[in-house]
Every structure is written in structure tokens, then in C-alpha cells.
Amino acid sequence: MSTVRGWLPARLQVTRLAEHITIVASTTSGRRVAFEGASARNVREWAAASRSGSGDVGGESWRVELGNDCVAQLMKSGILAEEQTLRASAAQAGQQSSVTDLEWIAIPTRGRVGALARAIRSYVGNACENGHRVSVVVADDPTSPAALQNTHNVLRILSRRLGTPIHYIGLMERRRYARQLACASGVHQSVVEFALFGAPLCGEPIGINRNALLFHGVGERVLSVDDDTRCVPGRAPNTSARSLAVAGDIDPTEFWYYPSRAAAMSDVRVAGIDVLGAHTAVLGQTVAAVLGRHIREGGDLDLSRACCHAAPDIQAVTGRVYATLNGIYGDSAMHSAQGLMLCEGDSRARMLVSEDGYRMATTSREVIRQAPSLTVVHGGQFMSTIVGLDITAWLPPFMPQYRSEDTVFGATLGFVRPDAYVAHLAWCLEHAPVGRREYKRRPHHEVRVAEVLCGLMAMWADGAVTAPAEERMRSLGAYLSDVAAQSAGGFWQAVSAALRTVVVSRIAKLEECLARHDFGPHVWARDALEIRREMLARLVEAERTGSEWFRQVGEWHDLDLRAFVGAMGSLVGSWYDLMEAARALKRRGVTIGGAL
């Protein structure tokens, strides 16, 4: 019997997750084939479309007999593929691929010159130890003229001592470049200024520095690191560097929980990892090439959690790694422990080892968070604390203001670039902000600007047609602009529909998790049920009062949300033209960052 790997078509990916699916059938040549996949979805519809199907009431396992024509059709379409065929495609792609070093270490900062200097020394030190020549670019939003001068002085001293070129992007550099970019692209200057300065009287301008770094690094690959991280590599306990997995829209990272940073650091296995080299080996590569290199080096390969796009993307050598993420230890960089309520597997077991352990895990932000093996995912959560970015192709913009700008970036990347994969590397670096932080008790009905945008983008994606990435980007921008251009009533109706989807999704995930674990243990179930009760009550209130509820519960407060969504629509719709103009300016020697 031959082993065939494949996944259900995207149009059927809706309802529940099946633990295991096996499809056994005869091919037209009479061979027997088996199809296995742990992430196949909507098995009832699959079985109903087949000649016969069986499975328990919960739908946890199915065995389906398919006819010859159906199997042949699925294999021809690429949804089913013999595993040896995928391995052969990957091996060929791996032989043909080439690797180019990352050119830049990019660091966004704001008024934390001590942490910035510490980060630069650690990352440049690791690069030099492993034979890399690298430049540093710092995007700064200085809090005062004195802070600007101090940062300049420290960076000049560091550049001389380390023998490393350091480029700087500040207020003056952004203003100069905004004029140049608007002129070169034909895009209205207000759109460029929104990307690089944000909108007046809105939230904290976190994303403006990340956008500046995208413009600076256009046409190259960069490693973007937050200024409160340190390049001290290690691995989580009992994790493997030999395995590689391909997965669908999941978060492959696991959590280890600690009462203090010292406790977390003591559990990390220090490892002599070439950080730039590890990102370089995967970033910008096709998924097939990553698999091929891993197979050639004798590593283990796991395709059981892959989505329906993996087999055709591997065979056609189309899927590409646009971003690489490594794990972190120290502060989790998460504002709320709400996501931990849905943890599964070993992360859940570690969280629920005792009642005291559960309370500690949902209060202390000190963790190790890392994928247990190198995992290439098609979607999933996105965090920009430490991320490799392949800007040789254009990437979407960051939301210039408000928190969770990286969530919006990751969602936009997935919506406009269906070929985009993200690789999670199986090791971690230190995230060490000053002081001890704890998770905030965030109202479970509160919504963020990022969730509004992600909800609206999901509504656009439901009706989006297949098109080149730049056309999808323009279409998404036009959709957001059209939503914002409606009357106040029409706008809030659209926002309400998007946010109801967000809230309903949260409730459904909690209910599924509660049912899966038989409403236990009590300490966890009590909190989960309280969250569910609060969200249901607020949803009922929203149904009673309409859009008025959503006006009151958001992060935006006095923000003109409609104007902000419109500004994001203009930015997203113009972004491809801006990136191409930035690429042309760079060829002429014009960049946003200047050497110190």
C-alpha cells in the first residue's frame, strides 16, 4: 500500500477538527492508497460526498471509501499526493536553492537608549562570532531633543567600538523621506505621512517605526528585533532540532511557565546558535526547498498537520517563507492571559499541574515560548518581537498606531499573499524589559482597533477573487475605504458585523475547549465559564442596542474610528506603489535611514 498525503479543499474548512482521518481506496491502476491527515476539517461533509463513511458521534475519527474516479481527481488536482512524490519535489527544490545572508539588523526604539545599546552589542556580537558582516538600522521616535542627541551619541560610540555601520531613522529623516517617496510614487503625501507618523490624537504610534524599517530594508532581508531583547540563544527543555513540521493555520509554539525571570532563564538550555545563519537558512526560501534541505540532512519530517494548500505548494514550488520567528524566554510580550485558556497538549498540562501553578501561569508573564521543532505554518499567530522579514518581495504595512500592529500585519500578509508561509524556529532569545510585568485583567468584551481591522479584512476575504498579490492588496484597500466612506450608520453596521464575528468566535472556541476537556479541571473551567458568561451577556446587550454597544467598548475611545479605517484603506491600497517607489529610490542611493 502506498502512503498518500493530502488535505481537504479550502472551501470545506469550516467546522470541527478531526483528530485522525484515514481514506482508503483503489487508484485507477488498482493500487491501494491511504490518506492520513490530523488537520483535515469538516469530515461530515467529506463523508457525505463519498460513497460511504463511518465515524463516532463526535466525529473524532472517520474511515471513508472513495471510488477510483474521486481519488484520481484529487491526486490530479494536487490535494492528494504520494509522500514520496512530495519528498522528491522537495529534494529537487532544495538542490536548486541558494542562501543569501541577512543584510540588516533592524531595531525599532523609543527613549530606551540603554536597552538599545545592550541589544546592539548582543546581536552584533553573535553575528561576528559566526563570521557575518552586518549593518544595523535604528528607527527611533525620540521623546525630546535631548533624547535624540543622547541616542545619536551612544550609537556613534557603538559604531566605532564594534566596527559596524549603524544607520538612524528619526523625525527629520522620516519627514525628508516622506516628501521624496510621495513625489516618486505619485501617492498623496498624507498617505505616506500616515504610514510614518500616524494620525493626530490617536493611539501610541508603535507601527510607524516598523513601517520605516520596511522602507529602509526594501529589496533585502532583515532581522527585526525589539530593543528590549538580547541575543542570548537557548532552547526550551526537551525540544528537538532534528524535526521539521509543516502545518496549517495554527500557533505551533508551546509554553513553559515561571514565577520569575530568573526561574525561566535557569530552565533555558544555553545553545551556541548562529542566530543570523539560522534565520538565513529558511527566510525567503520556498517551502519545498526548506523541506528538501532538511531531508538531505537526515532530519525527521512531519506533514500530519499540514493544510490543504501544502501538497500543491510543495509540488509546484510556490509556497514561500516570508517571515521567520524564533521563540522567546523572559517576558511573554502578551498583554493578556486570555489566550492561555485555550492551550492544549503539553502547554495545557504544564499550566494545570496544580491550582497554584495555574494561578501563577495566568498571572506571571515570565515564560519560555517556543516551537518544539522547526515548523513552517500557513497562517497562524504573528508576533514581531524578533522576526526575520524577506523584503526582496513587498510585504504589507504595519498599522501605524495602537497595539497588536503585528497581528494586523500577519493577517494582511495571509489575506493578500496566499503563497505566504511563516517559519517558527526551534530555539529562543531573551526578552528582558525592565521590571516585572503581570497580565492585565482585560475586560473580555473589550475589542481593539486591530480586531476591527482583522474582522473587516476577514469579511473582504470571504468574497475576494483569485488575483495577483498586488491586485488583492489594492482590492482590500478599496474595500476598507468604501466601508469608511459609508454614512455613520452604515459604517457602524459594518463594524458591528465584523466585531460580532470576533466575539462569537471567542465564545465558540471556549465552548469547544470546555466540551473537549469535560468542563475540567474545576479551577480552569470556572474561569473559562466566567469569561464565556461575560461575553455572552455583552453579545446579548449588543443585539439589544445594536452598534451603540460597539461604540462604547472599544480601545478607540474618542478616536474617529471611521477616519482611521479610511486612512488604513488608503495606505493598504497604495502600499504596493509605495514599496515599488522605495525600491526605485534605493537603486538611486536614496534611503530613509542615514549613516551616523
VEXDREN-2710 file (C-alpha; in Angstrom, 1 decimal):
% VEXDREN-2710
k/r/px/py/pz
1/MET/0.0/0.0/0.0
2/SER/1.3/3.5/-0.9
3/THR/1.1/6.3/1.5
4/VAL/-0.7/9.4/0.2
5/ARG/-0.7/12.8/1.9
6/GLY/-3.4/15.3/1.3
7/TRP/-5.8/17.7/2.8
8/LEU/-9.4/18.8/2.3
9/PRO/-10.1/21.6/-0.1
10/ALA/-10.2/25.1/1.4
11/ARG/-13.9/25.5/0.7
12/LEU/-14.7/22.8/3.2
13/GLN/-12.6/24.3/6.0
14/VAL/-15.3/25.5/8.4
15/THR/-16.3/23.5/11.4
16/ARG/-14.6/21.0/13.6
17/LEU/-11.2/19.5/13.8
18/ALA/-10.9/15.8/13.4
19/GLU/-8.1/14.0/15.3
20/HIS/-7.5/11.5/12.6
21/ILE/-8.8/10.7/9.1
22/THR/-7.9/7.7/7.0
23/ILE/-9.2/7.3/3.5
24/VAL/-8.5/4.0/1.8
25/ALA/-9.3/3.5/-1.9
26/SER/-8.1/1.9/-5.1
27/THR/-6.4/4.0/-7.8
28/THR/-7.3/3.6/-11.4
29/SER/-4.3/1.2/-11.7
30/GLY/-5.6/-1.0/-8.9
31/ARG/-3.2/0.1/-6.2
32/ARG/-4.5/0.7/-2.7
33/VAL/-3.7/4.1/-1.3
34/ALA/-4.1/5.6/2.2
35/PHE/-4.7/9.2/3.0
36/GLU/-4.0/10.5/6.5
37/GLY/-4.2/14.0/8.0
38/ALA/-4.6/15.2/11.5
39/SER/-5.9/18.6/10.5
40/ALA/-8.5/17.7/7.9
41/ARG/-11.7/19.6/8.5
42/ASN/-15.4/19.2/8.1
43/VAL/-15.3/15.5/7.9
44/ARG/-19.1/15.0/7.8
45/GLU/-19.3/16.9/4.5
46/TRP/-16.4/14.9/3.2
47/ALA/-18.0/11.7/4.1
48/ALA/-21.4/12.7/2.8
49/ALA/-19.8/13.4/-0.6
50/SER/-18.1/10.0/-0.6
51/ARG/-19.6/6.6/-1.4
52/SER/-19.6/5.6/2.2
53/GLY/-18.4/6.9/5.6
54/SER/-18.2/6.0/9.2
55/GLY/-17.1/7.5/12.4
56/ASP/-18.2/8.1/16.0
57/VAL/-20.8/10.6/17.0
58/GLY/-18.2/13.2/17.9
59/GLY/-16.6/13.0/14.5
60/GLU/-13.2/12.3/16.1
61/SER/-12.2/9.6/13.5
62/TRP/-13.5/8.6/10.1
63/ARG/-12.8/5.9/7.6
64/VAL/-14.1/6.6/4.1
65/GLU/-14.1/4.5/1.0
66/LEU/-13.7/6.6/-2.2
67/GLY/-14.1/5.5/-5.7
68/ASN/-11.4/5.4/-8.3
69/ASP/-12.5/8.5/-10.2
70/CYS/-12.6/10.6/-7.0
71/VAL/-9.1/9.6/-5.9
72/ALA/-7.7/10.1/-9.4
73/GLN/-9.3/13.6/-9.5
74/LEU/-7.9/14.5/-6.1
75/MET/-4.4/13.4/-7.0
76/LYS/-4.5/15.2/-10.3
77/SER/-5.5/18.4/-8.5
78/GLY/-2.6/18.1/-6.1
79/ILE/-4.8/17.8/-3.0
80/LEU/-3.7/14.2/-2.6
81/ALA/-0.1/13.3/-3.3
82/GLU/2.0/10.3/-2.6
83/GLU/4.5/11.2/0.1
84/GLN/7.5/10.0/-2.0
85/THR/6.4/12.4/-4.7
86/LEU/6.4/15.3/-2.2
87/ARG/9.8/14.3/-0.9
88/ALA/11.1/14.1/-4.5
89/SER/9.8/17.6/-5.3
90/ALA/11.3/18.9/-2.1
91/ALA/14.7/17.3/-2.7
92/GLN/14.9/18.8/-6.1
93/ALA/14.0/22.3/-4.9
94/GLY/16.5/22.0/-2.1
95/GLN/19.3/21.3/-4.5
96/GLN/18.4/24.3/-6.7
97/SER/18.0/26.8/-3.9
98/SER/20.7/29.3/-2.7
99/VAL/21.1/31.1/0.5
100/THR/22.0/34.8/0.9
101/ASP/22.9/36.4/4.3
102/LEU/20.6/38.8/6.0
103/GLU/21.9/42.3/5.4
104/TRP/20.5/44.2/8.3
105/ILE/19.7/44.0/12.0
106/ALA/16.7/46.4/12.3
107/ILE/15.6/47.8/15.7
108/PRO/12.6/50.0/16.5
109/THR/13.0/52.1/19.6
110/ARG/11.6/55.0/21.6
111/GLY/13.5/56.6/24.5
112/ARG/15.3/53.4/25.7
113/VAL/18.9/54.1/24.8
114/GLY/20.3/51.8/27.5
115/ALA/18.3/48.8/26.3
116/LEU/19.0/49.7/22.7
117/ALA/22.8/49.7/23.2
118/ARG/22.6/46.3/25.1
119/ALA/20.6/44.8/22.2
120/ILE/23.0/46.1/19.5
121/ARG/26.1/44.7/21.4
122/SER/24.5/41.3/21.8
123/TYR/23.3/40.8/18.2
124/VAL/26.4/42.2/16.5
125/GLY/28.5/40.1/18.9
126/ASN/26.7/36.9/17.8
127/ALA/27.0/37.9/14.2
128/CYS/30.7/38.5/14.4
129/GLU/31.3/35.3/16.4
130/ASN/29.7/33.4/13.5
131/GLY/31.5/35.2/10.7
132/HIS/28.7/37.5/9.5
133/ARG/29.2/41.1/8.4
134/VAL/26.1/43.0/9.2
135/SER/24.8/46.6/9.4
136/VAL/22.4/48.0/12.0
137/VAL/19.5/50.4/11.3
138/VAL/17.6/52.0/14.2
139/ALA/14.2/53.5/13.8
140/ASP/13.6/56.0/16.6
141/ASP/10.6/58.1/17.8
142/PRO/12.5/60.3/20.2
143/THR/10.6/61.8/23.1
144/SER/12.7/65.0/23.2
145/PRO/15.6/66.8/21.5
146/ALA/17.8/65.8/24.4
147/ALA/16.8/62.2/24.0
148/LEU/17.6/62.4/20.3
149/GLN/21.1/63.8/20.9
150/ASN/21.8/61.2/23.6
151/THR/20.8/58.4/21.2
152/HIS/23.0/59.8/18.5
153/ASN/26.0/60.0/20.8
154/VAL/25.6/56.4/22.0
155/LEU/25.1/55.0/18.5
156/ARG/28.2/56.8/17.2
157/ILE/30.3/55.4/20.0
158/LEU/28.9/51.9/19.5
159/SER/29.5/52.0/15.7
160/ARG/33.2/52.9/16.3
161/ARG/33.8/50.3/19.1
162/LEU/32.0/47.4/17.2
163/GLY/33.3/48.4/13.8
164/THR/29.7/48.1/12.5
165/PRO/27.9/50.6/10.3
166/ILE/24.8/52.0/12.1
167/HIS/22.1/53.9/10.3
168/TYR/19.5/56.1/12.0
169/ILE/15.9/57.0/11.2
170/GLY/14.4/59.8/13.3
171/LEU/11.9/62.5/12.9
172/MET/13.9/64.6/10.4
173/GLU/14.8/61.5/8.3
174/ARG/11.1/60.5/8.1
175/ARG/10.0/63.9/7.1
176/ARG/12.6/64.2/4.3
177/TYR/11.8/60.7/3.0
178/ALA/8.0/61.2/3.1
179/ARG/8.4/64.1/0.6
180/GLN/10.7/62.0/-1.6
181/LEU/8.5/58.9/-1.5
182/ALA/5.3/60.8/-2.2
183/CYS/6.9/62.5/-5.2
184/ALA/8.4/59.3/-6.6
185/SER/5.2/57.2/-6.1
186/GLY/2.5/59.7/-7.0
187/VAL/0.8/58.8/-3.8
188/HIS/-0.7/61.6/-1.8
189/GLN/1.7/62.8/0.9
190/SER/-0.9/62.4/3.6
191/VAL/-0.9/58.7/3.0
192/VAL/2.9/58.5/3.3
193/GLU/2.8/60.6/6.5
194/PHE/0.1/58.3/8.0
195/ALA/2.5/55.3/7.4
196/LEU/5.5/57.1/9.0
197/PHE/3.8/59.4/11.6
198/GLY/0.3/58.1/12.3
199/ALA/-2.8/60.1/12.7
200/PRO/-3.2/63.0/15.1
201/LEU/-4.8/62.4/18.5
202/CYS/-4.8/58.6/18.1
203/GLY/-3.1/55.8/19.9
204/GLU/0.5/55.1/20.6
205/PRO/2.5/55.2/17.3
206/ILE/4.0/51.8/17.6
207/GLY/3.9/50.7/14.0
208/ILE/5.5/53.8/12.4
209/ASN/9.0/52.7/13.2
210/ARG/8.2/49.2/11.7
211/ASN/7.0/50.8/8.5
212/ALA/10.1/53.0/8.3
213/LEU/12.2/49.8/8.6
214/LEU/10.3/48.2/5.8
215/PHE/11.1/51.1/3.6
216/HIS/14.7/51.0/4.6
217/GLY/15.1/47.3/4.0
218/VAL/13.1/47.0/0.7
219/GLY/14.8/44.7/-1.7
220/GLU/16.7/42.9/1.1
221/ARG/16.3/40.6/4.1
222/VAL/16.3/41.9/7.6
223/LEU/16.2/40.6/11.1
224/SER/13.9/43.0/13.1
225/VAL/14.4/42.8/16.9
226/ASP/12.8/44.8/19.7
227/ASP/15.2/47.0/21.7
228/ASP/14.4/45.1/24.9
229/THR/15.6/41.7/23.6
230/ARG/19.1/40.2/23.9
231/CYS/20.8/37.8/21.6
232/VAL/21.5/35.0/24.2
233/PRO/20.2/31.9/22.4
234/GLY/18.9/28.8/24.1
235/ARG/16.4/26.0/23.8
236/ALA/13.3/25.1/25.8
237/PRO/13.5/21.8/27.8
238/ASN/13.1/18.6/25.8
239/THR/12.8/20.1/22.4
240/SER/14.4/18.8/19.2
241/ALA/16.5/20.5/16.5
242/ARG/16.2/17.5/14.1
243/SER/12.5/17.6/13.3
244/LEU/10.6/19.7/10.8
245/ALA/6.8/20.0/10.5
246/VAL/4.5/21.7/8.0
247/ALA/1.2/22.9/9.5
248/GLY/-1.8/24.9/8.6
249/ASP/-3.3/27.9/10.4
250/ILE/-2.1/27.1/13.9
251/ASP/0.2/28.5/16.6
252/PRO/2.9/25.8/16.9
253/THR/4.6/27.3/19.9
254/GLU/4.4/25.8/23.4
255/PHE/4.6/27.5/26.8
256/TRP/6.6/26.8/29.9
257/TYR/5.5/29.0/32.9
258/TYR/7.6/30.5/35.7
259/PRO/7.1/32.7/38.7
260/SER/10.2/34.9/37.9
261/ARG/12.6/35.7/35.1
262/ALA/15.4/34.1/36.9
263/ALA/13.5/30.8/37.1
264/ALA/12.7/31.0/33.4
265/MET/16.4/31.7/32.5
266/SER/17.6/28.8/34.6
267/ASP/15.5/26.4/32.7
268/VAL/16.7/27.5/29.3
269/ARG/19.4/25.2/27.8
270/VAL/22.1/27.7/26.5
271/ALA/23.0/26.9/22.9
272/GLY/25.7/28.2/20.6
273/ILE/23.3/29.1/17.8
274/ASP/24.3/31.2/14.8
275/VAL/21.2/33.4/15.0
276/LEU/21.6/35.2/11.7
277/GLY/22.6/32.0/10.0
278/ALA/19.5/30.1/11.3
279/HIS/17.1/32.8/10.1
280/THR/19.0/33.0/6.8
281/ALA/18.7/29.2/6.1
282/VAL/14.9/29.5/5.9
283/LEU/13.9/33.1/5.2
284/GLY/13.0/33.7/1.6
285/GLN/13.2/30.0/0.7
286/THR/10.3/28.0/-0.8
287/VAL/8.7/25.6/1.5
288/ALA/9.8/22.8/-0.9
289/ALA/13.5/23.9/-0.6
290/VAL/13.3/24.1/3.2
291/LEU/11.9/20.5/3.3
292/GLY/14.5/19.3/0.8
293/ARG/17.4/20.7/2.7
294/HIS/16.1/19.1/5.9
295/ILE/15.6/15.7/4.3
296/ARG/19.1/15.8/2.8
297/GLU/20.5/16.5/6.3
298/GLY/18.7/13.4/7.7
299/GLY/16.0/15.2/9.7
300/ASP/12.6/13.9/10.6
301/LEU/9.6/15.2/8.6
302/ASP/6.0/15.6/9.9
303/LEU/3.2/16.5/7.4
304/SER/0.3/15.3/9.5
305/ARG/-0.9/18.9/10.5
306/ALA/-0.5/20.5/7.1
307/CYS/-3.4/22.3/5.4
308/CYS/-5.0/21.7/2.0
309/HIS/-2.5/24.1/0.3
310/ALA/0.7/22.3/1.4
311/ALA/0.8/19.5/-1.2
312/PRO/0.2/21.7/-4.3
313/ASP/2.5/24.4/-2.9
314/ILE/5.3/21.8/-2.4
315/GLN/4.9/20.2/-5.7
316/ALA/4.6/23.4/-7.7
317/VAL/7.4/25.1/-5.6
318/THR/5.1/28.1/-5.0
319/GLY/4.8/28.4/-1.2
320/ARG/7.5/30.7/0.2
321/VAL/8.7/31.6/3.7
322/TYR/8.2/35.4/4.0
323/ALA/8.9/35.6/7.7
324/THR/10.8/33.7/10.4
325/LEU/10.1/33.7/14.1
326/ASN/12.2/32.3/16.9
327/GLY/10.9/31.7/20.4
328/ILE/11.5/34.0/23.4
329/TYR/12.2/33.5/27.1
330/GLY/11.6/36.0/29.8
331/ASP/8.6/38.3/29.4
332/SER/5.9/36.8/27.2
333/ALA/5.1/40.1/25.3
334/MET/1.4/39.2/25.7
335/HIS/-0.9/41.8/27.2
336/SER/-3.5/39.3/28.5
337/ALA/-3.6/35.6/29.6
338/GLN/-6.9/35.1/27.8
339/GLY/-5.2/33.1/25.0
340/LEU/-3.7/30.7/27.5
341/MET/-7.2/29.5/28.4
342/LEU/-7.2/27.6/25.0
343/CYS/-3.8/26.0/25.3
344/GLU/-3.7/22.3/24.5
345/GLY/-1.3/19.4/24.9
346/ASP/1.9/19.8/27.0
347/SER/1.3/23.6/27.4
348/ARG/-2.1/22.9/29.0
349/ALA/-0.6/20.1/31.2
350/ARG/2.1/22.4/32.4
351/MET/-0.4/25.2/33.2
352/LEU/-2.7/22.9/35.1
353/VAL/-0.2/20.9/37.1
354/SER/-1.7/22.4/40.2
355/GLU/-4.1/25.2/41.2
356/ASP/-1.2/27.3/42.4
357/GLY/0.6/26.6/39.1
358/TYR/-2.5/27.6/37.2
359/ARG/-2.7/30.9/39.1
360/MET/0.9/31.6/38.5
361/ALA/0.7/30.8/34.8
362/THR/-2.2/33.2/34.3
363/THR/-0.6/36.0/36.3
364/SER/3.1/36.0/35.7
365/ARG/4.3/36.9/32.3
366/GLU/7.6/35.1/32.7
367/VAL/7.7/32.1/30.3
368/ILE/9.6/30.2/27.7
369/ARG/7.6/30.2/24.5
370/GLN/9.0/28.2/21.6
371/ALA/8.0/25.8/18.8
372/PRO/9.2/22.3/19.9
373/SER/10.6/21.7/16.4
374/LEU/11.1/23.8/13.2
375/THR/7.6/24.3/12.0
376/VAL/6.5/26.0/8.8
377/VAL/2.9/27.2/9.0
378/HIS/0.4/28.6/6.5
379/GLY/-1.1/31.3/8.7
380/GLY/-1.2/31.2/12.5
381/GLN/-0.4/33.9/15.0
382/PHE/2.3/36.5/14.3
383/MET/4.4/38.4/16.8
384/SER/7.1/40.9/15.8
385/THR/9.3/40.8/18.9
386/ILE/12.0/39.1/16.9
387/VAL/11.2/38.4/13.3
388/GLY/13.1/37.8/10.0
389/LEU/11.4/39.6/7.1
390/ASP/12.0/38.9/3.4
391/ILE/11.5/42.3/1.8
392/THR/13.0/41.2/-1.5
393/ALA/9.3/40.8/-2.3
394/TRP/7.0/43.5/-0.9
395/LEU/5.3/42.9/2.4
396/PRO/2.2/44.7/3.7
397/PRO/2.3/47.7/6.0
398/PHE/2.1/47.7/9.8
399/MET/-0.9/49.5/11.3
400/PRO/0.9/52.8/12.3
401/GLN/-0.8/53.2/15.7
402/TYR/-2.3/51.1/18.5
403/ARG/-1.3/47.7/19.9
404/SER/-1.3/44.4/18.1
405/GLU/0.0/46.1/14.9
406/ASP/1.9/42.8/14.3
407/THR/-1.4/40.9/14.4
408/VAL/-2.8/43.1/11.6
409/PHE/0.4/42.7/9.6
410/GLY/0.2/38.9/9.9
411/ALA/-3.5/38.8/8.9
412/THR/-2.9/41.1/6.0
413/LEU/0.0/39.0/4.8
414/GLY/-2.1/35.9/4.8
415/PHE/-5.1/37.6/3.0
416/VAL/-3.1/39.2/0.2
417/ARG/-0.3/36.7/-0.3
418/PRO/-1.9/33.2/-0.3
419/ASP/1.6/31.8/-1.0
420/ALA/3.0/33.2/2.3
421/TYR/4.3/30.8/5.0
422/VAL/5.9/31.6/8.3
423/ALA/8.7/29.5/9.8
424/HIS/8.9/29.1/13.6
425/LEU/12.5/28.2/14.6
426/ALA/13.1/25.7/17.5
427/TRP/15.1/27.9/19.8
428/CYS/14.6/31.1/21.8
429/LEU/16.2/34.5/22.7
430/GLU/15.8/36.6/25.8
431/HIS/13.0/39.2/26.0
432/ALA/14.0/41.3/29.0
433/PRO/12.0/44.6/29.5
434/VAL/12.9/46.4/32.7
435/GLY/10.9/45.4/35.7
436/ARG/8.4/42.6/36.4
437/ARG/5.1/42.7/34.4
438/GLU/1.9/40.9/35.1
439/TYR/-1.1/40.1/32.8
440/LYS/-3.7/42.8/32.9
441/ARG/-7.3/41.9/33.6
442/ARG/-8.7/42.9/30.3
443/PRO/-12.5/43.0/30.0
444/HIS/-13.4/40.1/27.9
445/HIS/-15.9/42.1/25.9
446/GLU/-13.4/44.8/25.0
447/VAL/-12.2/45.0/21.5
448/ARG/-9.1/46.6/19.9
449/VAL/-8.7/48.6/16.8
450/ALA/-6.6/45.7/15.5
451/GLU/-9.6/43.4/15.9
452/VAL/-11.8/45.8/14.0
453/LEU/-9.4/45.8/11.0
454/CYS/-8.9/42.0/11.1
455/GLY/-12.7/41.4/11.3
456/LEU/-13.3/43.7/8.3
457/MET/-10.5/42.1/6.3
458/ALA/-12.0/38.7/7.0
459/MET/-15.3/39.9/5.6
460/TRP/-13.5/41.1/2.5
461/ALA/-11.6/37.8/2.1
462/ASP/-14.9/35.9/2.1
463/GLY/-15.7/37.4/-1.3
464/ALA/-12.2/38.1/-2.6
465/VAL/-11.4/36.6/-6.0
466/THR/-8.1/34.9/-7.0
467/ALA/-5.7/37.6/-8.3
468/PRO/-2.1/38.6/-8.1
469/ALA/-1.0/39.8/-4.7
470/GLU/-0.7/43.5/-5.7
471/GLU/-4.3/43.4/-7.1
472/ARG/-5.5/41.8/-3.9
473/MET/-3.8/44.5/-1.9
474/ARG/-5.5/47.2/-3.9
475/SER/-8.8/45.4/-3.6
476/LEU/-8.5/45.2/0.2
477/GLY/-7.6/48.8/0.4
478/ALA/-10.6/49.8/-1.7
479/TYR/-12.9/47.7/0.5
480/LEU/-11.7/49.4/3.7
481/SER/-12.0/52.8/2.1
482/ASP/-15.5/52.0/0.9
483/VAL/-16.5/50.9/4.4
484/ALA/-15.2/54.1/5.9
485/ALA/-16.9/56.2/3.2
486/GLN/-20.4/55.0/4.2
487/SER/-22.7/57.0/6.4
488/ALA/-22.1/56.8/10.1
489/GLY/-24.9/54.3/10.4
490/GLY/-23.6/52.2/7.6
491/PHE/-20.1/52.2/8.9
492/TRP/-21.0/51.1/12.4
493/GLN/-23.3/48.4/10.9
494/ALA/-20.2/47.0/9.1
495/VAL/-18.0/47.3/12.1
496/SER/-20.7/45.7/14.3
497/ALA/-21.0/42.7/11.9
498/ALA/-17.2/42.3/12.0
499/LEU/-16.9/42.5/15.7
500/ARG/-19.9/40.2/16.4
501/THR/-17.9/37.6/14.4
502/VAL/-14.9/38.2/16.6
503/VAL/-17.0/37.8/19.8
504/VAL/-18.9/34.8/18.5
505/SER/-15.6/33.1/17.5
506/ARG/-14.2/33.6/21.0
507/ILE/-17.3/32.1/22.6
508/ALA/-17.2/29.1/20.2
509/LYS/-13.6/28.4/20.9
510/LEU/-14.2/28.4/24.6
511/GLU/-17.2/26.2/24.3
512/GLU/-15.3/23.7/22.2
513/CYS/-12.4/23.7/24.6
514/LEU/-14.7/23.2/27.6
515/ALA/-16.5/20.3/25.9
516/ARG/-13.3/18.7/24.8
517/HIS/-12.0/18.6/28.4
518/ASP/-15.3/17.7/30.0
519/PHE/-15.5/21.0/31.8
520/GLY/-12.5/20.3/33.9
521/PRO/-10.4/20.8/35.9
522/HIS/-12.6/23.0/38.1
523/VAL/-10.1/25.8/38.6
524/TRP/-9.7/26.3/34.9
525/ALA/-13.4/25.6/33.9
526/ARG/-14.6/28.2/36.5
527/ASP/-12.6/30.9/34.8
528/ALA/-13.5/29.8/31.3
529/LEU/-17.2/29.7/32.1
530/GLU/-17.0/33.2/33.7
531/ILE/-15.3/34.5/30.5
532/ARG/-18.0/32.8/28.4
533/ARG/-20.8/34.2/30.6
534/GLU/-19.4/37.7/30.4
535/MET/-19.0/37.6/26.6
536/LEU/-22.5/36.1/26.1
537/ALA/-24.0/38.9/28.3
538/ARG/-22.3/41.5/26.3
539/LEU/-23.3/39.9/23.0
540/VAL/-27.0/39.9/24.1
541/GLU/-26.5/43.6/25.0
542/ALA/-25.1/44.2/21.6
543/GLU/-28.1/42.6/20.0
544/ARG/-30.4/44.7/22.0
545/THR/-28.7/48.1/21.5
546/GLY/-27.2/47.5/18.1
547/SER/-24.0/49.3/17.1
548/GLU/-24.1/51.6/20.1
549/TRP/-22.6/48.9/22.3
550/PHE/-19.6/48.6/20.0
551/ARG/-19.1/52.4/20.1
552/GLN/-18.6/52.2/23.8
553/VAL/-16.4/49.1/24.4
554/GLY/-13.6/49.7/22.1
555/GLU/-10.0/50.7/22.6
556/TRP/-10.6/53.8/20.5
557/HIS/-12.5/56.0/23.0
558/ASP/-12.6/59.4/21.3
559/LEU/-10.9/58.3/18.2
560/ASP/-12.7/58.8/14.9
561/LEU/-12.6/55.2/14.1
562/ARG/-14.2/55.8/10.7
563/ALA/-11.4/58.2/9.7
564/PHE/-8.7/55.7/10.9
565/VAL/-10.2/52.8/8.9
566/GLY/-10.3/55.1/5.9
567/ALA/-6.7/56.1/6.4
568/MET/-5.8/52.4/6.6
569/GLY/-7.7/51.7/3.4
570/SER/-5.7/54.4/1.6
571/LEU/-2.4/53.1/2.9
572/VAL/-3.2/49.5/2.1
573/GLY/-4.5/50.4/-1.4
574/SER/-1.3/52.5/-2.1
575/TRP/1.2/50.3/-0.4
576/TYR/2.4/48.3/-3.5
577/ASP/3.1/51.6/-5.3
578/LEU/4.9/52.9/-2.3
579/MET/7.1/49.9/-1.9
580/GLU/8.0/49.9/-5.6
581/ALA/8.9/53.6/-5.4
582/ALA/11.0/52.9/-2.4
583/ARG/12.8/50.2/-4.3
584/ALA/13.5/52.6/-7.2
585/LEU/14.7/55.3/-4.8
586/LYS/17.1/52.8/-3.2
587/ARG/18.6/51.9/-6.6
588/ARG/19.4/55.6/-6.9
589/GLY/21.0/55.6/-3.4
590/VAL/18.1/57.3/-1.6
591/THR/17.1/55.6/1.7
592/ILE/15.1/56.7/4.7
593/GLY/18.0/55.9/7.1
594/GLY/21.2/57.8/7.2
595/ALA/24.6/56.6/8.3
596/LEU/25.9/58.0/11.6
END
